[in-house]
């Protein structure tokens, strides 16, 4: 048989390259070698001879035309690579076992397999030519006959199947004739068959030194170097060969494959265009070129390359799989189904190929084309066990759960038991029956610790149950065991993103991109991560870089364009986003839903109803293709806070699926994400219907508890949580929420008891599954770079401790919440409570930053958005108006005046709520009742500022001018306060003010000034104590001491707040009032109430009704307070005191408050009316 070195020749010819021309004249060659041996008595004959003499009856007969049949039987093994080496006939990459099939592996560059071959000389020896002189000028070669004897002896050993002896003889030949090209080529082929690759590589390098233009030697050496990951040398070798033969398709395809492996995607595309696509291609070359195009994210061009093969029905195994994959990547699902049906009908042998492809697609989470292929198979042939199993699995992945359940029940005997358990676990997990699902997954993992589907399912259930550390450990362990798989790492990155370990997630995405630059989903995930963190500049830079360097990859460019539209929406450039996407046709129909979702967001931002309706209709049309797509897009909509859109998508899916539980519970989640009461009621109704059908549905029961809490039914919600706590002790998420609700409803002691029980039962990180390590590839670098996650028990303990300090010791609570967030960056409750504690400490800016971080974690957190809006008002300029009426009578005429103040003010913030500048003007009216009213004007300014964190100073001064009575003078109030370690407050200050108690004090122009000490603290979480001592000196040479103590004990919490009030007031003057001789108080010395050793004690109740939906700091407030106190003084008098207060936030920018109080007794009456307005400016 003559060797064929033609590039366009058939594949078998390439497999035979490297074998020698003696195949057609074996007997002649052997006879010649024996004759030569008898003539040449060289010592090497003894050393390199065969281990035993070949008997004469084993000699091969001379080939004749009549002996073809016998020749076929005794033809020696060809010099082709062993079975574990790829064939040169095809550049199709070897497939990995099905259990290693990788999620999204269809987007990974799968380099062309090495095509290592044994290469013959470029000018083969034909039988008619006789012995040819060796190539090269070797001075050691004395005659051709000696060399030929050595060569034929080695070939004879090959013919007898003794490759080791053949290798020794070839080595002897090359030792004597190192420049023998023919012998070195055959020797390299023998070394390959003996799996001595490094020696083979060295020999091929020697061949190329002797003959640099030997194409096949270059190709084989390049294939071996690729297999050994010596890509730089292989690339240089192929580049040099491509310069010599620019139209050599085999060289160009290998070169493009090497460029892909090296991440040089532009060079790969350039090589294809210059040296492949413009040439006439064989069928095998078309398939190889299509693979490279698909790896370059151009499935349309790849399918176009395969169309002639489809037309002539010459696709073959690899071509059919590739064509179906291309159509699936393009989203042409009708074409997928049609092509599959056609090949099943025309070539039933293709069923195995399509079953194999369906399994790979399911492993890659591409279930819709897999379902269509399997349905095409079952429509024309009787399905076997494997097809039925895969079909049920595809229907589960597509959320056709009733059909899958029916298949399991009807064909249970044909589906293996392991698959049935896995399918039931996946059905239960999608339906929300988490405990039953995890039981099935763990049952599988006991038998197969490395079962990927069970690992994924268990991790998802653990995350839903709140056992985040166990879920992370499960995925991380599997990813370390199988570092070559992308799926586990991508799922781990998604879990870390959900838990706000964003730096670790970003590291994984970048690691995937570095290893596999063609994986589109990794770029999309990385861009979404950057946009989520509001790192808009970095996202824009990455988009620009991809558009500049890789414009030839349509799938990547379409994805980048959609993400660019989302970025523009987030930047407030919605019109530009609409223009960017309006006329864009993505490279795959699978991208249309994502594009329409971005257009819907842009239309909502613009506020154009027609555009909103059009985008919504288009999106719903896309989602009508499959239930799985509806679920995915509804999740995307909820992530973007588009709860009404998500509800519309799921309503449509519910009609498509006959209201199956998995869709119904998601529909309820969508309604529960809203804030209007009809949607919340609808969600509660759906949850109850699901629970009636499936009482153990954990997702529905948790959803019902949450929605009842949002409906302001905390008692009913706590009851649902209590039943969950009893029935599902491993449901950590539900139990933690139950503890929080108990804290809010039943108080600190009851909540602490729930936390204690939870800590006893909480699983630890050690409960995670153990994966049997597979010794494949390097260890995952994540484990070395990232710290081990803290177990959930530690997080629960920190949360319990923080809750115990909340609203009581805010400084300690802040420290604990910060520690908790460091452990659980996705703990929304921790962020919210931390913001509330900052507000209690008057750290407004810190509170705002905390709520902003919470909105990074969950942009749809409505309470956080409300709190941020309300708190941020205190950092904006505001205007105020105050009206005050104060009237008193009694004390023998010493307390007899009506005072009216009308005040306008403006406050300019300097930072937190307690840091501002104030300017005001007040008009004063003092009516002593016995004389004419005195009018005055007050012009004031003040500053409140903090220093050294816990210290605050304030200074307020008013200049008051009256038309009569008081002289013009400044009055002031100043002081310094400090927050103590136990969250108390201590203040020291001074003051100066006029004494306007009656007509005589005004006429005598009496004023007083002095100093004060004040403090406040909370001995317990329900008891507040305030105190104040003042020492005052009067301008009429009198001195005053007064001490005031106030106690407030909370008996009931909001919304029906009830407080017990207890006060003590001590008042004493050095000199008492001395009445004058005239009538009334004219001429009185010390004309004001100046008792000595006078004290008062009061006891009362305050009822405060909260009318607003939320009662946390920053939320719009509406409340009414009713208060009554009974008071006794040291002179035996009793006082009735009543007070009514109210407050209302109006439209966010305006607030109004009012208060009135009455005091009635036999010796003293007092009336107070106070009203105010606050207007915040933008």
DRENZA-439003 format. One record per residue (C-alpha): x, y, z. Coordinates in steps of 0.05 Angstrom, whole numbers, plus 32768, in hexadecimal, padded with zeros to 4 digits. Layout:
N
XYZ/...
This chain:
1178
800080008000/801C80437FED/801D807A8021/7FF280B68012/800C80F9802A/7FD781218006/7FB681538035/7F7281488017/7F7880FB8016/7F4D80CD803E/7F5680C48088/7F6F807C8085/7FA98093805B/7FBE80C18093/7FB9808A80C6/7FEB8060809D/801D80998097/805E808680BA/8059803C80A6/808980278071/808280168028/80957FCE8035/804D7FBC8043/80427FAC7FF9/80827F837FF1/808E7F638033/80AA7F20801B/80DB7F417FEC/80F47F6D8023/80FF7F338053/81247F0B801F/81517F45800E/81617F508058/81757F078061/81A37F098025/81C47F48803C/81CE7F2C8081/81F37EF08067/82237F1E8042/82317F508079/824F7F3380B8/824A7F6F80E5/82497F678131/82097F8F8137/81E37F548118/81EE7F2E8158/81E07F698186/81A27F838164/81867F438148/81427F29815D/813E7F02819E/81307EC28178/81387EAB8131/80F97EB28109/80E87E6D80ED/80E47E6780A2/809B7E5380A4/80897E9780C1/80A67EBC8086/80737EE38060/80637ECC8019/806D7EF97FDE/80307F237FD0/800A7F0F7F93/7FC87F237F76/7FAC7EDF7F8A/7FC17EE57FD2/7F9C7F257FE7/7F707F008018/7FAA7EDF803C/7FD07F21803A/7F987F44805D/7F9A7F118094/7FE47F1680A2/7FF17F608096/801B7F7980D0/80017FB080FE/80077FF480DE/8034802880FE/7FFC8051811B/7FF780708160/7FD980468199/7F90804A81A9/7F9A807F81DE/7FB780AF81AB/7F8880D8817E/7F8680C68135/7F9F80F480FF/7F6280E580D7/7F3881148100/7F448151812A/7F0981418155/7F1A8149819F/7F13810C81CB/7ED5810C81F6/7EDB8105823F/7EB080D28264/7E6980E7826F/7E7380F082BA/7EA6812682AB/7E7A814C827B/7E7A81948291/7E4581C88299/7E4C81FA8261/7E8681D28245/7E6B81DE8200/7E8882248205/7ECD820E821B/7F03820A81E6/7F0D81C081D9/7F5081BF81B6/7F598192817A/7F7581508191/7FBD81418181/7FC4811A8141/800680F88150/801A80CA8117/805680A580FE/806F80CB80C2/809080AD8084/80C380D3805C/80A88104802A/80C180D87FF0/80AC80918003/80CF80557FE6/80A6802E7FB5/80B37FE47FA8/80CA7FF17F61/80FD80257F76/812D7FF97F9C/815580127FD7/8159805E7FDC/819580827FF9/818780A3803C/817A80EC803E/81B281178057/81FD8112804C/821280E28082/825C80D2807B/8252809380A7/822880728072/82578046804A/82238024801F/81D880208017/81D57FD58021/81EE7FD98069/81BB800F807C/81837FE88059/81927FA98080/818D7FCF80C1/814C7FF080AC/812C7FAF8093/813F7F8B80D3/811B7FBF80FC/80DF7FBC80CE/80DE7F7180D4/80D77F76811F/809D7FA58115/807D7F7280E6/80837F3E811C/80637F6D814F/80A07F74817C/80A27FBF8182/80D77FC181B9/81087F9B818E/80F57FC68153/81048004817D/81487FE88191/81597FD98148/8143801E8131/816D803C8168/81A98014814F/819B802C8109/81998074811E/81D7806C8149/81FD8058810B/81D7808580DB/81BD80C18103/81A880E780C5/817C80B080AA/813A80D480A1/81118097808D/8128806E80C9/811E80A780FA/80D780B280E3/80C5806980EC/80EA8067812E/80C180A28147/8081807D8134/8097803F815A/80A6806A8197/806080878194/804380418194/806D803181D0/8053807081F2/8099808D81F7/808180D281E3/80BC80FB81F9/80EC80D181D0/80BC80D68195/80BB8122819C/81078124819C/810A80F9815D/80D781248139/80FF8161814A/813C813E812B/8112812F80ED/8101817880E5/814A818B80EB/8159815B80B2/811C81708089/80FC81B280A1/80C681AE806B/80AA816B8080/8061817D808B/8049813E80AC/8083813C80DC/8072818480F0/8029817280FA/803881358123/806B8159814E/803A81928159/80048160816F/8033814081A0/8048818481BC/7FFF819881C4/7FF3815881EA/802D81698217/801381B18220/805181CE81FF/802681FF81DA/805A823481CB/8087820481A5/804B81E58181/8032822A816D/8076823F8152/807D81FD812C/80388203810C/8043824D80FB/8083823B80D7/8061820380B1/80268230809F/805782628081/8072822B8055/802D82118043/7FFA8249804E/7FC18220802F/7FCD81E18058/7F8A81D9807B/7FA381A480AD/7FDA81D180C5/7FAC820D80C8/7F7881E780F1/7FAC81CF8122/7FC982158127/7F8482328135/7F7981FE816B/7FBC820F818C/7FAB8259818A/7F69824A81AE/7F8C822281E4/7FBD825B81EE/7F84828E81F3/7F9882AF81B1/7F5282B18196/7F5D82E88163/7F9782C28146/7F6D82838141/7F3782A8811B/7F6A82C880ED/7F89828480DE/7F44826980CD/7F3582A1809D/7F7882A3807A/7F8882598074/7F488230807E/7F078250806A/7F1F82668025/7F36821F8012/7F1081E27FFA/7F0481B88038/7EF9816E8042/7EC18155806E/7EF0814A80A9/7F0E818F80A0/7EC981AE809F/7EB8818E80E1/7EFA81A480FF/7EF181EB80E6/7EAA81EC8101/7EC381D78145/7EF582108146/7EC082428130/7E91822B8167/7EC88231819A/7ED082788180/7E8782848194/7E6F8286814C/7E3D824C8147/7E1B826B810A/7E5B826780E1/7E69822280FD/7E25820880E7/7E2E822880A3/7E6F8200809D/7E4781C080AA/7E0C81CE807C/7E2B81AA803F/7E35816C806A/7DED81708082/7DD58176803A/7DFD81398024/7DEE81148065/7E38810A8075/7E3A812A80BA/7E5080ED80E0/7E5180E7812B/7E7A8125813A/7E59814F8104/7E13813F811C/7E2381508164/7E448191814F/7E0A81A68122/7DD8819A8159/7E0381C0818A/7E0981FB815B/7DBE81FF8151/7DB481FA819C/7DE6823281A9/7DC1825D8175/7D7E824F8197/7D6182308159/7D3C81FA817F/7D0C81EA8147/7D4881DB811B/7D6581B08152/7D2681868155/7D2181828109/7D6A816D8100/7D64813A8137/7D24811C811B/7D42811980D5/7D7F80F480EC/7D5780C38116/7D2B80B380DA/7D6280B080A5/7D9A809180CF/7D82806B810D/7DCC8060811D/7DCF80A98131/7DA2809D816D/7DDE808B8198/7E0180CB8184/7DC480F68196/7DBA80D281D8/7E0380E181E9/7DF9812A81D5/7DBA812F81FF/7DDF8116823C/7E1781498231/7DE581828228/7DC2816F8269/7E04816E828D/7E0F81B48272/7DCB81CC828B/7DB481D68243/7D7581AD824C/7D4681C98217/7D6C81AF81D9/7D78816E81FE/7D2D8167820A/7D1D817581C1/7D50814281A8/7D37810D81D8/7CEF811A81C4/7D038113817B/7D2180CF818B/7CE580B681B3/7CB580CD817C/7CD3809C814A/7CF180628171/7CE0803B81AF/7D09805C81E6/7D3780318210/7D49803B8259/7D80806E824B/7D538099821F/7D1A80978252/7D4980AB828A/7D6680E58264/7D2180FC824D/7D0880FD8295/7D46812382AA/7D3C81568272/7CF381618286/7D07816C82CE/7D3B81A082B7/7D0581C2828D/7CD581C482C9/7CA5819382A8/7CA1817282EB/7C5C815082E4/7C71812F82A3/7CB3811982C2/7C8E80FD82FE/7C5F80D882D1/7C9980BA82AB/7CBA80A382EB/7C7B80818302/7C6A806282BE/7CB0804B82AA/7CCD804182EF/7CE57FFB82DF/7D0E801482A3/7D2E804F82C6/7D68803A82F4/7D5C8042833E/7D9580748346/7D7880A08310/7D32809C832E/7D4C80B48371/7D7280ED8350/7D3681018327/7D0981028364/7D3C812C838A/7D3F815F8351/7CF38162834C/7CEC816D8397/7D2381A18398/7D0281C98360/7CBE81C48383/7CD981DD83C6/7CD7819C83ED/7D1D81A58405/7D228171843C/7D0981388410/7D37814F83D8/7D7681508402/7D66810B841C/7D6680F083D4/7DA6811383C2/7DCA80FA8400/7DB280B383F1/7DD580B783AD/7E1380D683CA/7E1B809D83FB/7E24806F83BF/7E4580A0838F/7E6980D783B5/7E7D80F98373/7E3980FA8352/7E36813F8334/7DEB81468331/7DE38131837A/7E1B8162838E/7DF9819B8369/7DB5818A8385/7DCD818483CC/7DF281C683C8/7DB481EA83AE/7D8881CC83E5/7DBB81DD841B/7DBC82258403/7D7082288404/7D71820B844B/7DA182428462/7DDC8213846B/7E09823E8441/7E4B8225845D/7E3881DC844E/7E2281EF8408/7E63821383FB/7E8C81DA8417/7E6781A883EB/7E7481CE83AB/7EBB81E283BD/7ECE819B83CD/7EB28181838B/7ED481BA8365/7F1781A88384/7F0D815F8372/7EFD816F832A/7F2381AF8319/7F1B81A482CE/7ECF81AE82D2/7EB381F482CD/7E6E81E582E8/7E7F81DC8331/7EAA821B8332/7E7482438310/7E3F822B8341/7E6E823A837A/7E7882808360/7E2C8289835C/7E25827283A4/7E5C82A183BA/7E3A82DA8395/7DF882CB83B8/7E1D82CC83FA/7E41830D83E8/7E8682EF83E7/7E8F831783A8/7EDB831983A7/7EDE82CE83A7/7EA982C88372/7ECE82FA8346/7F0E82D3834F/7EEB82938336/7ECD82B682F9/7F1182D382E7/7F31829082F1/7EFF826F82C2/7F0A82A5828E/7F56829E8293/7F5082538288/7F1982548253/7F1582988230/7EDB82818205/7EAA8274823D/7E7582A98231/7E4E829E8271/7E8A82AF829C/7E9082F3827C/7E4683008286/7E4B82EB82CF/7E88831782DA/7E67835482BA/7E28834982E4/7E5383458322/7E7683878311/7E3483A98302/7E16838E8343/7E4F83AD836A/7E4683EE8344/7E8C83E98327/7E72840782E8/7EB4842182CE/7ED483DC82D3/7E9883BC82B0/7E9B83F08278/7EE683E48270/7EDC8399826B/7EA583A28237/7ED183D1820E/7F0B83A18211/7EE1836681F9/7EC2838E81C1/7F0783A581A9/7F2C836381AE/7EF7832F819E/7EC4834B816D/7EC6830A8144/7EA182E2817A/7E5682EE816F/7E3D82CB81AD/7E6C82F281DA/7E5D833481B7/7E12832B81BF/7E1A831B8208/7E4783578213/7E16838481EE/7DDC836F821C/7E07837A825A/7E1B83BE823E/7DD183CF8239/7DC783BB8282/7E0383E58296/7DE584228273/7DA384178297/7DC7841682DA/7DEC845682C7/7DA9847782B9/7DB48478826D/7D758451825D/7D698473821A/7DAF845F8202/7DA28418821A/7D62841581F2/7D85842D81B3/7DBE83FC81BE/7D8F83C081C1/7D5483D68196/7D6E83BE8153/7DA1838B816C/7D9783438156/7DBD83168186/7DE882DD816D/7DBB82AB8191/7D7082AB819D/7D7E829481E4/7D9782DB81F3/7D5582FC81DF/7D3582F68224/7D7083188246/7D6F83508212/7D25835B821A/7D2C835D8266/7D6183948261/7D3483BA8230/7CFA83B38262/7D2583D18299/7D3A840A826B/7CF184178258/7CDC841882A1/7D13844A82B0/7CFC84768277/7CB3846D828B/7C9884638245/7C5A8434824B/7C5B841E8202/7CA484098205/7C9883E68247/7C5E83BF822A/7C8583AC81EB/7CC283938212/7C95836D8242/7C6F834B8209/7CAF833781E6/7CCB831A8226/7C8C82F38235/7C8D82D881EE/7CD482BD81F9/7CC3829F823C/7C898279821D/7CBC824981FD/7CCB8223823D/7CBC82218287/7D0682208299/7D1082618273/7CD4827F8297/7CF2826C82DB/7D36828782C8/7D1C82C982AE/7CEE82D282EA/7D2A82C98317/7D4F82FE82EE/7D14832D82F4/7D108323833F/7D5B83308345/7D4F83738321/7D1483838350/7CE1837A8319/7CB083518342/7C7383638319/7C96834C82D9/7CAC830B82FB/7C6482FF8310/7C4C830882C8/7C7F82D782AE/7C6D82A382E2/7C2282AD82D8/7C2E829B828F/7C59825F82A4/7C23824A82D5/7BF18246829C/7C23821F8273/7C3081ED82AB/7BEA81E382C7/7BFE82058308/7C3381D3831E/7C4F81DE8363/7C9581F2834D/7C78822C8324/7C42823E8356/7C7382478390/7C9F82748364/7C62829C8350/7C5282A78399/7C9A82BD83A5/7C9282F1836D/7C53830D838B/7C72830D83D1/7CAC833683B7/7C7D837183AC/7C6483A183E0/7C1B83AD83CF/7BE8838983FA/7BC1836683C1/7C01834583A8/7C13832F83EE/7BCE831283F8/7BD382ED83B6/7C1782D183CB/7BFB82B8840D/7BC1829783E9/7BF0827283B9/7C1E825C83F1/7BE3823F8418/7BCA821983DA/7C1081FC83D0/7C1481E78419/7BD081C68413/7BEB819B83DA/7C30819083F8/7C31819C8444/7C7D81908447/7C8E81C48412/7CC381EC8437/7CC682248404/7C7B82328407/7C7982308453/7CB382608459/7C94828E8425/7C52828F844A/7C7582A3848B/7C9A82DB8468/7C5E82F78443/7C3582F88483/7C6B832184A4/7C6A83528469/7C1E83568471/7C29836F84B8/7C11832E84D8/7C4C831D8504/7C2782EF8533/7C0D82C484FA/7C5182C484DA/7C7282AE851A/7C418275851F/7C54825C84D9/7C9D826284EB/7C92823C852B/7C7482018505/7CAE820384D4/7CDE8203850E/7CBD81C6852B/7CB5819F84EA/7CF781B084C7/7D2F81B884FA/7D6481B984C3/7D4381F3849F/7D75822784B9/7D5A8261848F/7D14825984AB/7D2C825084F2/7D58828E84F0/7D1E82B784D5/7CF2829A850C/7D2482B28541/7D2482F88523/7CD882FB8521/7CD582E28569/7D048319857E/7CD7834D855D/7C9583318576/7CA2830F85B9/7CE0833385D0/7D28832685DE/7D2082EC860E/7CF382C385E1/7D1F82D185A5/7D5D82BD85CB/7D3C827A85DB/7D30826C8591/7D78827D8580/7D90824E85B7/7D678215859B/7D8082248555/7DC98223856D/7DBE81DF858B/7DA481C28549/7DCB81EA8515/7DF681C084E7/7E3F81CE84E2/7E6B81D584A6/7E85819084B3/7E438173849E/7E5481818455/7E5E81448428/7EA38129841B/7EB8812183D3/7EE780EA83BE/7F208110839D/7F3081018355/7F7981068345/7F6F81308307/7F92817282FB/7FAC81A4832D/7F8781B6836D/7F5681EF8369/7F7A822F837B/7F3D824B83A1/7F4B822183DE/7F90823F83E6/7F7B828783DC/7F3A828C8401/7F2C8281844B/7F0182498463/7EB9825F846D/7EA0826684B4/7E6A823584C6/7E21824A84CD/7E22823D8517/7E5382758522/7E2882A484F9/7DEA82928521/7E0F829E8562/7E2782E2854B/7DE182F48535/7DC482E08578/7DF7830A859C/7DEB83478570/7D9F83418579/7DA8834085C4/7DCA838585C1/7D9D83A2858C/7D7983E3859F/7D9983DF85E4/7DE383E185DD/7DEB83FA8595/7E3784018599/7E3F83B885AB/7E0983A48579/7E2F83C98542/7E6E83A18550/7E49835F8550/7E23836F8511/7E63838284EE/7E81833F8502/7E43831B84EA/7E45833E84A6/7E8F832B849E/7E7982E384A6/7E3882E8847F/7E3D8321844D/7DF8830E8432/7DD483138475/7DA183498464/7D84834B84AA/7DC9835A84C7/7DD383958497/7D8F83B184A8/7D9783AC84F3/7DDD83C984EF/7DC0840684CB/7D8C840E8501/7DC2840D8537/7DE984428513/7DAB846E8512/7DA38465855D/7DEA847D8565/7DDC84B88537/7E0D849D8504/7DE284AE84C8/7E1884A98493/7E2E846584AC/7DE6844E84AB/7DDC84668464/7E1B8441844D/7E028402846F/7DBF8405844B/7DE28412840A/7E0B83D38415/7DCB83AE8425/7DAE83C583E3/7DED83AB83C0/7DDE836883E0/7D94836A83CD/7D7D83A583A3/7D35839083AF/7D37839783FB/7CFE83C88404/7D0883D7844F/7D5083E98441/7D3C84178409/7D0884398435/7D398440846F/7D6F845D8442/7D3E84908426/7D2584A5846A/7D6984A9848C/7D8984CE8453/7D588508845F/7D7E851B849D/7DBB852A8472/7D96855B8446/7D8785A58453/7D4485B08473/7D1785E88487/7CED85E984C7/7CB2860D84E4/7C9F8608852D/7C6386228552/7C638621859E/7C2E863885CF/7C3D86348619/7C0C864B864D/7C0D86458699/7BE9866086D5/7BEC86568720/7C2286588755/7C0386968773/7C0C86BC8732/7C5686AA872B/7C45867C86F0/7C1886A886C6/7C2A86B1867C/7C1A869B8636/7C5586948606/7C51868C85BB/7C8B867E858D/7C8A867C8541/7CCD86638527/7CEA865984E2/7D2B863584DB/7D5B861684A9/7D8D85DE84B7/7DC985CD848D/7DE485878499/7E2E857E84A8/7E2E853284A7/7E04850684D4/7DC0851784EE/7DDD8539852C/7E0E85638505/7DF185A284E7/7DF085EE84E5/7DAF861184F8/7D95865684EA/7D52866D8503/7D2486A8850F/7CEC86A98542/7CB586D98552/7CA586D9859D/7C6586EE85BF/7C6486F0860B/7C2186FF862B/7C2587068677/7BD9870C8679/7BDC874586AC/7C028776867E/7C0987818635/7C2A874D860A/7C74875385FC/7C8B874685B5/7CD0873085A1/7CFB8714856A/7D3186E1856E/7D6A86D6853E/7D9286978549/7DC88669852F/7DE686298548/7E1485EF8539/7E1385A6854C/7E52857F853C/7E7685408551/7EC085368560/7EE984FA8575/7EB084CC855F/7E8C84C885A2/7E8F851285B5/7E5E8546859D/7E59859085AB/7E2185C1859E/7E18860B85A4/7DD886338597/7DD1867D85A0/7D9586AA8595/7D9486F68599/7D50870A85B3/7D35875085AE/7CF4876685CF/7CCC87A685C9/7CC487A98615/7CDB87858653/7D17875A8644/7D56877D862D/7D75876585EC/7DA5872E85FC/7DC086ED85E0/7DA786AD85FE/7DCC866C85F2/7DCF862285FF/7E1185FD85F7/7E2F85BC860D/7E5A857F85FF/7E4185388601/7E6484F585FE/7E4A84AF85EF/7E6184808626/7E788437861E/7E35841C8635/7E1084468602/7DFC847A8634/7E0584C48628/7E2384F88655/7E1D85438649/7E3885818669/7E2385C68653/7E0F860D8663/7DD5863B8652/7DB986818658/7D6F86928650/7D3A86C58662/7D0A86B7869C/7CC586C4867E/7C9586A986B4/7C6986E686C0/7C64873186B4/7C93874186EE/7CCB871486D8/7CC787368694/7CC5877B86B2/7D01876C86DE/7D27875186A1/7D3B871286C7/7D6586DE86A4/7D8A86A186BD/7DC7867986A8/7DEF863E86C1/7E0785F986B2/7DEA85B486AC/7DFC856B86AF/7DD28538868A/7DD484EF867A/7DAC84B6865E/7DB3846A865A/7D8C84298652/7D9983FA868D/7D7183C58668/7D5483BE8623/7D1083D5863B/7D24840A866F/7D3D8450865D/7D5684818691/7D6484CC8687/7D7D84FF86B9/7D8F854886BC/7DAB857686F0/7DAE85C286E7/7DCE85F88710/7DB3863D86FF/7DC386838715/7D8E86B9870E/7D9C870186FE/7D778715873D/7DAB86F18767/7D8886AE8772/7DA186688766/7D7B862B874F/7D8885E08753/7D5C85AF872D/7D6285658721/7D36853E86F1/7D3284F286E9/7D0984D086B2/7CFB848586AD/7CDA84638672/7CC984198674/7CB083F88634/7C7783C88642/7C6183BA85FB/7C8283C385B8/7C6A83E38578/7C3983E88558/7C1383EC859A/7C4A840885C5/7C3D8411860F/7C6E8433863E/7C70843E8689/7C888484869C/7CA5849786E0/7CC584DC86EE/7CE485008728/7CF1854B8729/7D1585718761/7D1785BE8763/7D3885EB8797/7D4A8635879A/7D78865887CA/7D45868F87D4/7CFA868C87CD/7CCC86BE87AE/7CBD86FD87D8/7C7B871D87C4/7C77876987C2/7C47879587E9/7C1B87A487AE/7BE4877A8790/7BF8873F8765/7C418732875B/7C588779874F/7C9987868774/7CA6873D8783/7CED87298790/7CFE86EB8768/7CBD86EE8740/7CBB86A5872B/7CA98663874D/7CE58659877C/7CD7862287AE/7D0B860287DA/7D1085B687DD/7CD585AC87AE/7CCC8569878C/7C9B8546875E/7C8E84FD874D/7C6584E78711/7C4E84A386F8/7C29849586B7/7C1E846D8677/7C2A847D862F/7C07845985F6/7C26846385B1/7C0284498574/7C2D84408536/7C03844A84F8/7C3A844284C4/7C4B840084A2/7C92840184BD/7CAC84188500/7CF7841684F3/7D24845384F1/7D20847684AE/7CDC845C849B/7CA2848C8491/7C82849484D5/7C3B84A084EA/7C2A84998533/7BFF84B4856B/7C1184B585B5/7BE284BC85F1/7C0084C88635/7BE584D1867A/7C0B84DC86BA/7BF984E98702/7C2985168728/7C3385258772/7C5D855C8790/7C7D856487D4/7C47859787E8/7C11856287E2/7BF4857A87A0/7BDD854A8769/7BE28559871F/7BBF853A86E3/7BEB853B86A5/7BD485278660/7BF9852A861F/7BE9851985D6/7C1D851685A0/7C1D85048556/7C4D8501851B/7C4584F584D1/7C7584F18496/7C57850F8458/7C7084FB8413/7CB784EF842C/7CCC8538842A/7C9C8555845C/7C8F854384A4/7C5E856084D7/7C5785568521/7C2A85708558/7C26856B85A3/7BF9858585DA/7BFB857C8624/7BD08592865F/7BE1859586A9/7BAA85A086DB/7BAE85A88726/7B9585D4875E/7BD485FF875E/7BEE85FC8717/7BD385F686D0/7BFC85F08691/7BE985ED8646/7C1A85DD860F/7C0E85D985C4/7C4685CB8594/7C4685BE8549/7C7E85BA8516/7C8C85AE84CD/7CCC859584AD/7CDB859C8463/7D1785798446/7D3685978408/7D52856C83CF/
